[in-house]
């Protein structure tokens, strides 16, 4: 899908990848951009940069996603590309996590994508054209050392994006799933750890890859090209891959918060 004259919504737009995406869409010729975030001040700053609309939204809440879509429809006259980008790392480990911790990360990292698709797809299907860009993580294809909630929810996010593409791709709906490793965003302010083994990328680099993927209608976006090699290894020999990940776990044992070594 071409970006020129398209109407865009970006969640998690106050900083990091979301902010970089908003700017990249503007530079690529988008007609309008709605910047959503719980941090309304940050969303307003991004919106000012791109001449767009800022909307305060907790994307874990279905009613707030509905409100976001309604405001975007009013501002732009419809939505062509919806970038469901918000996410959190959550509480590390598993022994000290509560049911509330799991519910929180599930709602933000998974249900946010489901809410968006549920309420934006009808207008896209009616037009016979539309695009969803869901931010997951390389952890959704591989795993995340030390963070069970993040690994599980990002895998679910990838699976949901695949399901949407399989189910509605023949009806004009494009889907891309963004799966980077470490990116220089507020999420890794305390260090990238194992996610940074292949280097940290700038949000602008990731955003540029997203723009190209949407133009090419490419499903999987892996700014760190090493990820595809790891996925291939995992698919070819799951046991060997797990042993390799266990070695990585041992290497980063001291870094991983709450590594839960019970020896």
C-alpha positions as CSV (number, residue, x, y, z in Angstrom):
1,X,0.0,0.0,0.0
2,X,1.3,3.5,-0.9
3,X,1.5,6.0,2.0
4,X,0.7,9.1,0.0
5,X,-2.6,10.6,1.0
6,X,-3.4,7.9,3.5
7,X,-5.0,8.5,6.9
8,X,-2.9,7.1,9.7
9,X,-3.4,6.2,13.4
10,X,-0.4,5.5,15.5
11,X,-0.6,4.3,19.1
12,X,2.3,4.7,21.6
13,X,3.1,7.8,19.6
14,X,4.5,9.9,22.5
15,X,8.1,8.5,22.1
16,X,10.3,5.8,20.6
17,X,9.1,3.8,17.7
18,X,5.6,5.4,17.7
19,X,7.0,8.9,17.5
20,X,9.4,7.9,14.7
21,X,6.6,6.2,12.8
22,X,4.4,9.3,13.0
23,X,7.3,11.5,11.5
24,X,8.1,8.9,8.9
25,X,4.5,8.7,7.7
26,X,4.4,12.5,7.4
27,X,7.6,12.5,5.4
28,X,6.2,9.8,3.2
29,X,3.2,11.9,2.3
30,X,0.4,10.8,4.6
31,X,-2.7,12.9,4.4
32,X,-3.4,12.9,8.2
33,X,-1.9,11.4,11.3
34,X,-3.6,10.7,14.7
35,X,-1.1,10.3,17.5
36,X,-2.4,8.3,20.5
37,X,-0.8,7.7,23.9
38,X,-1.6,7.6,27.6
39,X,1.0,10.4,27.8
40,X,-1.0,13.1,26.2
41,X,1.7,15.7,26.5
42,X,4.1,13.5,24.5
43,X,1.3,12.7,22.0
44,X,0.7,16.4,21.6
45,X,4.3,17.1,21.0
46,X,4.4,14.4,18.3
47,X,1.1,15.6,16.8
48,X,2.6,19.2,16.6
49,X,5.5,17.8,14.6
50,X,3.4,16.2,12.0
51,X,0.4,18.5,11.9
52,X,-1.8,15.8,13.4
53,X,-4.3,15.2,16.2
54,X,-3.3,14.0,19.7
55,X,-5.7,11.6,21.5
56,X,-5.2,10.3,25.0
57,X,-5.9,6.6,25.0
58,X,-5.2,3.5,27.1
59,X,-5.3,0.9,24.4
60,X,-5.8,-1.9,26.9
61,X,-9.3,-0.4,27.4
62,X,-11.7,-1.3,24.6
63,X,-13.9,1.7,25.1
64,X,-10.9,4.0,24.8
65,X,-9.9,2.3,21.5
66,X,-13.4,2.8,20.2
67,X,-13.2,6.5,21.2
68,X,-9.8,6.8,19.5
69,X,-11.2,5.4,16.3
70,X,-14.2,7.6,16.4
71,X,-12.0,10.7,16.9
72,X,-9.8,9.6,14.1
73,X,-12.8,9.1,11.8
74,X,-14.0,12.6,12.6
75,X,-10.6,14.2,12.2
76,X,-9.6,12.4,9.0
77,X,-12.8,11.0,7.5
78,X,-11.7,7.4,8.0
79,X,-8.6,5.3,8.7
80,X,-6.5,3.7,6.0
81,X,-3.5,2.5,8.2
82,X,-3.8,1.6,11.9
83,X,-0.5,1.1,13.7
84,X,-1.1,-0.7,16.9
85,X,2.3,0.0,18.5
86,X,1.9,0.4,22.3
87,X,3.5,-2.2,24.6
88,X,5.2,-2.9,27.9
89,X,8.0,-5.2,29.1
90,X,6.1,-6.2,32.3
91,X,7.2,-7.9,35.5
92,X,10.2,-10.2,35.0
93,X,10.3,-13.9,35.9
94,X,7.3,-15.9,37.0
95,X,7.5,-16.7,40.7
96,X,6.9,-13.1,41.8
97,X,4.3,-12.2,39.1
98,X,0.7,-11.9,40.2
99,X,-2.5,-12.6,38.3
100,X,-2.9,-8.8,38.0
101,X,0.6,-8.5,36.4
102,X,-0.3,-11.1,33.8
103,X,-3.7,-9.5,33.1
104,X,-2.0,-6.1,32.7
105,X,0.6,-7.2,30.2
106,X,-2.0,-9.3,28.4
107,X,-4.4,-6.4,28.0
108,X,-1.7,-4.0,26.7
109,X,0.4,-6.4,24.5
110,X,-2.4,-8.5,23.1
111,X,-5.9,-7.2,23.7
112,X,-4.9,-3.8,22.4
113,X,-4.3,-5.3,18.9
114,X,-7.6,-7.2,19.2
115,X,-9.6,-4.2,20.2
116,X,-8.1,-2.2,17.3
117,X,-8.8,-4.9,14.7
118,X,-12.3,-5.5,16.0
119,X,-13.3,-1.8,15.6
120,X,-11.3,-0.6,12.7
121,X,-11.6,-3.5,10.3
122,X,-15.3,-3.1,9.5
123,X,-14.7,0.3,7.7
124,X,-11.7,-1.2,5.9
125,X,-13.6,-4.3,4.8
126,X,-16.4,-2.1,3.6
127,X,-14.0,-0.1,1.4
128,X,-12.2,-3.2,0.3
129,X,-8.8,-1.8,1.5
130,X,-7.0,-1.1,4.7
131,X,-3.8,-1.9,6.6
132,X,-2.9,-3.0,10.1
133,X,0.6,-2.7,11.4
134,X,1.0,-4.4,14.7
135,X,4.2,-4.0,16.8
136,X,5.2,-7.3,18.5
137,X,8.9,-8.1,19.0
138,X,11.6,-10.6,18.1
139,X,10.6,-12.1,21.4
140,X,7.3,-13.1,19.8
141,X,9.3,-15.2,17.2
142,X,11.9,-16.5,19.6
143,X,11.5,-15.7,23.3
144,X,12.7,-13.2,25.9
145,X,15.3,-14.3,28.5
146,X,14.1,-13.4,32.0
147,X,10.6,-12.1,31.0
148,X,7.9,-14.7,30.7
149,X,5.0,-12.3,30.4
150,X,6.7,-10.4,27.6
151,X,7.7,-13.6,25.7
152,X,4.2,-15.1,25.9
153,X,2.3,-12.0,25.0
154,X,4.5,-11.0,22.1
155,X,4.1,-14.5,20.7
156,X,0.4,-14.1,21.0
157,X,0.6,-10.8,19.2
158,X,2.4,-12.3,16.3
159,X,-0.1,-15.1,16.1
160,X,-3.0,-12.7,16.1
161,X,-1.5,-10.7,13.3
162,X,-1.0,-13.8,11.2
163,X,-4.6,-14.8,11.8
164,X,-5.9,-11.4,10.6
165,X,-3.7,-11.7,7.5
166,X,-4.8,-15.2,6.7
167,X,-8.5,-14.4,7.3
168,X,-8.9,-11.0,5.6
169,X,-5.9,-10.7,3.3
170,X,-8.0,-11.8,0.3
171,X,-10.5,-9.0,1.1
172,X,-8.0,-6.2,0.7
173,X,-6.6,-6.0,4.2
174,X,-2.8,-5.7,4.5
175,X,-1.1,-6.7,7.7
176,X,2.5,-6.3,8.9
177,X,4.0,-7.4,12.2
178,X,7.0,-5.5,13.5
179,X,9.5,-7.8,15.4
180,X,12.7,-5.9,16.3
181,X,15.2,-6.7,18.9
182,X,16.6,-3.9,21.0
183,X,15.6,-0.3,19.9
184,X,16.7,2.9,21.7
185,X,13.4,3.7,23.4
186,X,12.3,4.5,27.0
187,X,11.5,0.7,27.4
188,X,15.2,-0.1,27.6
189,X,16.3,2.9,29.7
190,X,17.8,0.5,32.2
191,X,19.7,-1.5,29.6
192,X,19.0,-3.7,26.7
193,X,20.6,-6.9,28.1
194,X,20.2,-10.0,26.0
195,X,17.9,-8.1,23.5
196,X,20.9,-6.0,22.6
197,X,23.2,-8.9,21.5
198,X,22.9,-7.8,17.9
199,X,23.1,-4.1,18.6
200,X,20.6,-1.3,19.3
201,X,18.8,0.3,16.5
202,X,17.5,3.9,16.3
203,X,13.7,4.3,16.2
204,X,14.1,6.1,12.9
205,X,15.7,3.1,11.3
206,X,12.9,0.9,12.5
207,X,10.3,3.3,11.2
208,X,11.9,3.4,7.8
209,X,11.7,-0.4,7.6
210,X,8.0,-0.2,8.5
211,X,7.3,2.3,5.7
212,X,9.0,0.0,3.2
213,X,7.2,-3.1,4.5
214,X,3.8,-1.4,4.1
215,X,4.6,-0.4,0.6
216,X,5.7,-3.9,-0.2
217,X,2.8,-5.4,1.8
218,X,5.4,-7.6,3.6
219,X,4.1,-9.4,6.7
220,X,7.2,-9.8,8.8
221,X,9.3,-6.8,9.6
222,X,12.6,-7.7,11.2
223,X,14.9,-4.7,11.3
224,X,17.6,-6.9,12.9
225,X,18.2,-9.2,10.0
226,X,19.8,-11.8,12.3
227,X,16.3,-12.6,13.7
228,X,15.3,-14.5,10.5
229,X,18.3,-16.7,10.8
230,X,17.4,-17.5,14.4
231,X,13.8,-18.3,13.4
232,X,15.1,-20.7,10.7
233,X,17.3,-22.4,13.2
234,X,14.4,-22.7,15.6
235,X,12.2,-24.2,12.9
236,X,14.8,-26.7,11.7
237,X,15.8,-28.1,15.1
238,X,13.8,-26.9,18.1
239,X,15.8,-28.9,20.7
240,X,19.1,-27.6,19.4
241,X,17.7,-24.1,19.4
242,X,16.5,-24.5,23.0
243,X,19.9,-25.6,24.1
244,X,21.4,-22.6,22.5
245,X,18.9,-20.3,24.3
246,X,19.8,-22.1,27.6
247,X,23.4,-21.1,27.1
248,X,22.3,-17.6,26.4
249,X,20.3,-17.7,29.6
250,X,23.4,-18.7,31.6
251,X,25.5,-16.0,29.9
252,X,23.0,-13.3,31.1
253,X,22.1,-14.9,34.4
254,X,23.5,-12.0,36.4
255,X,21.9,-9.4,34.3
256,X,18.4,-10.8,34.2
257,X,16.2,-9.3,36.9
258,X,14.7,-11.9,39.2
259,X,16.4,-14.7,37.4
260,X,15.0,-17.1,39.9
261,X,18.0,-19.4,40.2
262,X,16.8,-21.9,42.8
263,X,20.0,-23.8,43.0
